[in-house]
Amino acid sequence: MTQYKTYKPEGISDPYGTYVHGIEPPVGSRMVFVSGQIPVAFDGTVPETMEGQATVCWQNIEATLKAAGLGIENIVRTTQYLTDASMYPEANAVRAKMLGTHRTASVSITVPALIEPTWLIEIDAIAAAPAE
C-alpha cells in the first residue's frame, strides 16, 4: 500500500467527513486523473436513489483505477458534484463505505443540474502511485 503524508494543521477544525485537509503523494508518483464518473451503470441504467447513483459512480471510479493498475487506496483527491445538498449525507455514506479507512483530500459542491436531469451526482478523482 502506498504511504501518503497527510496534513491536519493546527488552528483549524477537524475534517467534517471522510477526508483529510491535505495529502501528499510520494515523490515521483505516477498520477491518474479520473474524469467525472456519472451514475450510469454498465447496462445503461441509472438508479433512482442517491445511494444507488453514488454507488455506480464509485464503481465506475474503481473500474477506471483498476484499468490503470490502481485501486481505491491510491486516490488522493475527489470532487463530488451534487444537485441537492440535502442528499449529501447519503452520498457521503457511500463514499465512506467505498473508502473504508483510506482518507483523501475532498471537495463537495452543489450544482444546479448535471447534463442529464435524472443524474443526482457526478464524482471525479485523482490517484497517485509510485512510478513504475
Secondary structure, DSSP 8 states (H G I E B T S, - for coil): ----EEE--TTS---SSSB-SEEE--TTEEEEEEEEE-S--TTS---SSHHHHHHHHHHHHHHHHHHTT--GGGEEEEEEEES-GGGHHHHHHHHHHHHTT--BEEEEEE-S--SSTT--EEEEEEEEEE--
